[in-house]
Amino acid sequence: MNDELLEKNSDTWSSRWNDVCDENNKEGIKTIILLQPIVGTGSKQLSPDEKNHADYVKQVKTREQLEYFSKTFPIPSCTASLDLRNVFDGYSQPVYFDGGHTVDLGNKKIASKIFDQISSFIENDIRRIT
């Protein structure tokens, strides 16, 4: 994977996300695109196990691809585009089960962050229908 391919992948995915959101908008469906955290994104202090996972993720250039994806945000036709790669900054407890999956603590933190970011959309919809 070189920079040219990473950029091309990002452009392709950005176009796909935009198309999906356009289609969903026609149906009245709000769509939010998320960039997930993976081990090694952000400034979280990694546990020894997480460091091992980070070494593997580094080889497949997933973090680099996410960085390129982030440069395409926000996706214009989507309700929101959220970059969660730094959600664990400041956490020292282990949160990753492997390179991209989290344990319960990580799941709760991600869910809380997503809720914080989308609650205004939900509240506006509730106000509109009541």
VEXKOLLO-603557 format. One line per 5 residues: number of its first residue (from 1); their letters; for each residue x, y, z of N, C-alpha, C. Coordinates in nm, 3 decimals, decimal comma, always signed. Atoms other than C-alpha are relative to their C-alpha. Example, Ala and Ser with C-alpha at 12.3 -4.5 7.8 and 13.67 -1.06 7.14 Angstrom:
1) as) +0,089:-0,119:+0,000:+1,230:-0,450:+0,780:+0,090:+0,120:+0,000  -0,082:-0,119:-0,006:+1,367:-0,106:+0,714:-0,077:+0,109:+0,073;
end
This chain:
1) mndel) +0,084:-0,118:+0,000:+0,000:+0,000:+0,000:+0,089:+0,124:+0,000  -0,073:-0,125:+0,004:+0,146:+0,329:-0,105:-0,099:+0,116:+0,011  +0,087:-0,117:-0,018:+0,013:+0,684:-0,067:-0,102:+0,014:-0,113  +0,091:-0,013:+0,114:-0,139:+0,682:-0,415:-0,120:-0,095:+0,015  +0,108:+0,098:-0,018:-0,341:+0,366:-0,344:-0,087:+0,036:+0,120;
6) lekns) +0,077:-0,041:-0,118:-0,444:+0,487:+0,002:-0,094:+0,115:-0,035  +0,082:-0,113:+0,041:-0,572:+0,811:-0,151:-0,113:-0,045:-0,094  +0,102:+0,050:+0,093:-0,753:+0,627:-0,432:-0,110:-0,075:+0,075  +0,099:+0,071:-0,083:-0,923:+0,395:-0,179:-0,090:+0,098:+0,073  +0,077:-0,099:-0,074:-1,031:+0,697:+0,023:-0,099:+0,073:-0,089;
11) dtwss) +0,089:-0,067:+0,095:-1,176:+0,874:-0,279:-0,116:-0,092:-0,039  +0,103:+0,097:+0,037:-1,365:+0,558:-0,378:-0,102:-0,015:+0,112  +0,091:+0,017:-0,113:-1,510:+0,508:-0,031:-0,080:+0,127:+0,026  +0,071:-0,126:-0,020:-1,598:+0,875:+0,004:-0,115:+0,014:-0,099  +0,103:-0,004:+0,104:-1,790:+0,857:-0,322:-0,114:-0,098:+0,034;
16) rwndv) +0,102:+0,100:-0,038:-1,970:+0,541:-0,205:-0,084:+0,049:+0,117  +0,073:-0,052:-0,116:-2,060:+0,697:+0,129:-0,096:+0,111:-0,043  +0,083:-0,110:+0,048:-2,191:+1,006:-0,048:-0,122:-0,054:-0,075  +0,111:+0,061:+0,074:-2,403:+0,790:-0,282:-0,102:-0,066:+0,094  +0,090:+0,066:-0,097:-2,546:+0,586:+0,008:-0,082:+0,105:+0,073;
21) cdenn) +0,072:-0,104:-0,072:-2,636:+0,902:+0,197:-0,101:+0,069:-0,092  +0,095:-0,058:+0,097:-2,796:+1,053:-0,117:-0,124:-0,088:-0,013  +0,113:+0,094:+0,013:-3,010:+0,742:-0,161:-0,085:-0,001:+0,127  +0,073:+0,002:-0,126:-3,103:+0,735:+0,206:-0,078:+0,130:+0,021  +0,069:-0,129:-0,013:-3,192:+1,106:+0,201:-0,130:-0,001:-0,078;
26) kegik) +0,122:+0,009:+0,081:-3,444:+1,034:-0,076:-0,111:-0,076:+0,072  +0,096:+0,080:-0,076:-3,612:+0,787:+0,160:-0,027:+0,059:+0,139  +0,018:-0,063:-0,131:-3,596:+1,023:+0,458:+0,079:-0,067:+0,111  -0,083:+0,072:-0,098:-3,329:+0,814:+0,630:+0,127:+0,080:+0,027  -0,122:-0,069:-0,038:-3,057:+0,996:+0,821:+0,113:-0,102:+0,009;
31) tiill) -0,113:+0,092:+0,004:-2,714:+0,842:+0,777:+0,123:+0,067:+0,059  -0,121:-0,051:-0,064:-2,404:+0,888:+0,989:+0,113:-0,096:-0,031  -0,119:+0,079:+0,031:-2,062:+0,765:+0,878:+0,097:+0,015:+0,117  -0,093:+0,000:-0,114:-1,817:+0,668:+1,154:+0,134:-0,056:-0,041  -0,134:+0,059:+0,008:-1,443:+0,618:+1,147:+0,029:-0,057:+0,138;
36) qpivg) -0,018:+0,066:-0,128:-1,380:+0,365:+1,419:+0,142:+0,015:+0,051  -0,134:+0,006:-0,055:-1,089:+0,369:+1,657:+0,057:-0,140:-0,022  -0,071:+0,129:+0,000:-0,835:+0,093:+1,611:+0,123:+0,018:+0,087  -0,115:-0,009:-0,089:-0,541:+0,010:+1,829:+0,112:+0,082:-0,067  -0,106:-0,085:+0,053:-0,275:+0,277:+1,782:-0,047:+0,133:-0,055;
41) tgskq) +0,047:-0,133:+0,039:-0,502:+0,561:+1,673:-0,015:+0,083:+0,127  +0,008:-0,086:-0,116:-0,513:+0,858:+1,904:+0,126:-0,009:+0,083  -0,119:-0,004:-0,086:-0,277:+0,901:+2,196:-0,017:-0,088:+0,124  +0,020:+0,091:-0,113:-0,401:+0,623:+2,426:+0,129:-0,073:+0,033  -0,113:+0,081:-0,045:-0,130:+0,461:+2,635:-0,038:-0,146:-0,014;
46) lspde) +0,036:+0,139:+0,031:-0,129:+0,101:+2,510:+0,055:-0,097:+0,104  -0,045:+0,110:-0,086:-0,109:-0,207:+2,731:+0,096:-0,087:-0,081  -0,088:+0,089:+0,076:+0,148:-0,474:+2,639:-0,073:-0,079:-0,109  +0,077:+0,073:+0,102:-0,121:-0,680:+2,459:-0,042:+0,092:-0,114  +0,040:-0,094:+0,103:-0,246:-0,373:+2,277:+0,118:+0,039:-0,089;
51) knhad) -0,121:-0,030:+0,081:+0,110:-0,294:+2,165:+0,025:-0,111:-0,101  -0,016:+0,112:+0,094:+0,131:-0,642:+2,011:-0,099:+0,010:-0,115  +0,101:-0,017:+0,106:-0,193:-0,581:+1,823:+0,036:+0,118:-0,090  -0,037:-0,119:+0,078:-0,067:-0,239:+1,715:+0,111:-0,033:-0,099  -0,107:+0,040:+0,091:+0,242:-0,399:+1,562:-0,056:-0,068:-0,124;
56) yvkqv) +0,062:+0,066:+0,114:+0,021:-0,617:+1,343:-0,074:+0,101:-0,087  +0,078:-0,099:+0,074:-0,212:-0,332:+1,245:+0,092:+0,092:-0,080  -0,096:-0,087:+0,070:+0,091:-0,123:+1,151:+0,044:-0,063:-0,132  -0,045:+0,069:+0,121:+0,196:-0,387:+0,896:-0,101:+0,008:-0,113  +0,102:+0,000:+0,104:-0,136:-0,377:+0,711:-0,049:+0,142:-0,034;
61) ktreq) +0,024:-0,142:+0,031:-0,150:+0,007:+0,708:-0,145:+0,045:+0,021  +0,137:-0,040:-0,029:-0,500:+0,030:+0,853:-0,007:+0,141:+0,056  +0,001:-0,136:-0,057:-0,417:+0,341:+1,055:+0,021:+0,104:-0,109  -0,024:-0,094:+0,110:-0,281:+0,510:+0,743:-0,124:+0,017:-0,086  +0,120:-0,010:+0,081:-0,597:+0,425:+0,550:-0,106:+0,084:+0,071;
66) leyfs) +0,095:-0,080:-0,075:-0,813:+0,570:+0,827:+0,036:+0,148:-0,005  -0,044:-0,140:+0,011:-0,605:+0,888:+0,814:-0,043:+0,060:-0,133  +0,045:-0,049:+0,132:-0,677:+0,922:+0,443:-0,152:+0,013:-0,005  +0,147:-0,010:-0,005:-1,047:+0,849:+0,502:-0,041:+0,128:+0,071  +0,039:-0,117:-0,079:-1,058:+1,128:+0,761:+0,012:+0,129:-0,081;
71) ktfpi) -0,018:-0,119:+0,084:-0,940:+1,377:+0,498:-0,119:+0,024:-0,092  +0,118:-0,016:+0,085:-1,263:+1,315:+0,302:-0,121:+0,047:+0,080  +0,111:-0,044:-0,087:-1,480:+1,417:+0,601:-0,010:+0,151:+0,000  +0,128:+0,068:-0,011:-1,735:+1,557:+0,626:-0,049:-0,045:-0,138  +0,063:+0,046:+0,124:-1,929:+1,362:+0,363:-0,122:+0,089:-0,021;
76) pscta) +0,101:-0,105:+0,016:-2,155:+1,633:+0,218:-0,145:-0,044:+0,011  +0,141:+0,040:+0,001:-2,476:+1,435:+0,175:-0,044:-0,074:+0,126  +0,034:+0,076:-0,121:-2,460:+1,255:+0,510:-0,045:+0,092:+0,113  +0,047:-0,075:-0,117:-2,633:+1,368:+0,827:+0,119:+0,044:+0,084  -0,123:-0,030:-0,075:-2,295:+1,352:+1,002:+0,109:-0,098:-0,041;
81) sldlr) -0,119:+0,084:+0,022:-1,945:+1,213:+0,960:+0,084:+0,015:+0,126  -0,068:-0,006:-0,129:-1,781:+1,127:+1,291:+0,131:-0,077:-0,001  -0,132:+0,062:-0,010:-1,414:+1,053:+1,345:+0,022:-0,037:+0,146  -0,013:+0,048:-0,138:-1,386:+0,839:+1,659:+0,139:-0,055:+0,031  -0,131:+0,061:-0,020:-1,020:+0,746:+1,624:+0,067:+0,043:+0,130;
86) nvfdg) -0,064:-0,050:-0,122:-0,926:+0,952:+1,933:-0,086:-0,019:+0,125  +0,096:+0,015:-0,110:-1,211:+0,836:+2,158:+0,065:-0,051:+0,129  -0,063:+0,056:-0,120:-0,972:+0,659:+2,397:+0,119:+0,081:+0,050  -0,109:-0,086:-0,050:-0,725:+0,943:+2,444:-0,020:+0,023:+0,149  +0,006:-0,020:-0,145:-0,644:+0,971:+2,813:-0,034:-0,126:+0,079;
91) ysqpv) +0,030:+0,127:-0,068:-0,745:+0,611:+2,893:+0,127:-0,083:+0,010  -0,116:+0,088:-0,014:-0,479:+0,385:+3,036:-0,043:-0,146:+0,010  +0,047:+0,138:-0,011:-0,695:+0,076:+3,093:-0,007:-0,063:-0,140  +0,015:+0,068:+0,129:-0,692:-0,184:+2,816:-0,145:+0,008:-0,048  +0,135:-0,006:+0,058:-0,989:-0,137:+2,583:-0,011:-0,085:-0,126;
96) yfdgg) +0,003:+0,077:+0,124:-0,890:-0,340:+2,276:+0,013:-0,149:+0,027  -0,006:+0,146:-0,004:-0,958:-0,711:+2,243:+0,101:-0,049:-0,104  -0,097:+0,027:+0,106:-0,758:-0,719:+1,919:+0,025:+0,133:-0,071  -0,036:-0,124:+0,069:-0,656:-0,464:+1,657:-0,114:+0,096:-0,026  +0,111:-0,088:+0,032:-1,004:-0,330:+1,593:-0,125:-0,020:+0,083;
101) htvdl) +0,117:+0,028:-0,082:-1,245:-0,478:+1,846:+0,031:+0,035:+0,145  -0,021:-0,045:-0,137:-1,298:-0,352:+2,198:-0,074:-0,087:+0,100  +0,066:+0,068:-0,112:-1,391:-0,500:+2,533:-0,116:+0,087:+0,046  +0,118:-0,073:-0,045:-1,700:-0,385:+2,725:+0,028:+0,147:+0,032  -0,035:-0,139:-0,032:-1,526:-0,071:+2,858:+0,013:+0,084:-0,127;
106) gnkki) -0,015:-0,072:+0,127:-1,431:+0,031:+2,505:-0,133:+0,019:-0,070  +0,133:-0,010:+0,063:-1,780:-0,045:+2,372:-0,082:+0,109:+0,066  +0,076:-0,102:-0,072:-1,934:+0,174:+2,644:+0,049:+0,140:-0,034  -0,056:-0,132:+0,031:-1,699:+0,463:+2,571:-0,039:+0,042:-0,143  +0,038:-0,031:+0,140:-1,767:+0,443:+2,195:-0,149:+0,033:-0,006;
111) askif) +0,145:-0,025:+0,002:-2,144:+0,421:+2,252:-0,033:+0,136:+0,059  +0,023:-0,129:-0,064:-2,133:+0,720:+2,483:+0,038:+0,115:-0,093  -0,046:-0,104:+0,093:-1,937:+0,926:+2,232:-0,097:+0,014:-0,118  +0,095:-0,005:+0,111:-2,173:+0,832:+1,948:-0,129:+0,068:+0,047  +0,122:-0,060:-0,051:-2,474:+0,921:+2,163:+0,017:+0,151:+0,017;
116) dqiss) -0,026:-0,143:-0,018:-2,319:+1,257:+2,256:-0,007:+0,074:-0,134  -0,008:-0,065:+0,130:-2,264:+1,333:+1,889:-0,134:+0,000:-0,076  +0,124:+0,007:+0,078:-2,606:+1,225:+1,758:-0,125:+0,038:+0,080  +0,118:-0,028:-0,082:-2,835:+1,317:+2,049:-0,078:+0,120:-0,051  +0,073:-0,117:+0,051:-2,919:+1,653:+1,892:-0,090:-0,038:-0,118;
121) fiend) +0,083:+0,047:+0,111:-3,046:+1,476:+1,578:-0,124:-0,071:+0,053  +0,110:+0,076:-0,058:-3,261:+1,247:+1,790:-0,099:+0,095:+0,067  +0,087:-0,096:-0,068:-3,396:+1,532:+2,004:-0,081:+0,082:-0,100  +0,071:-0,077:+0,101:-3,486:+1,736:+1,696:-0,111:-0,082:-0,065  +0,102:+0,086:+0,058:-3,671:+1,441:+1,546:-0,116:-0,022:+0,096;
126) irrit) +0,105:+0,022:-0,101:-3,862:+1,379:+1,870:-0,086:+0,126:+0,010  +0,076:-0,126:-0,007:-3,961:+1,747:+1,892:-0,089:+0,017:-0,121  +0,075:-0,018:+0,124:-4,076:+1,741:+1,533:-0,125:-0,088:-0,005  +0,115:+0,092:+0,008:-4,310:+1,442:+1,579:-0,095:+0,012:+0,119  +0,090:-0,012:-0,116:-4,455:+1,538:+1,917:-0,076:+0,130:-0,001;
end
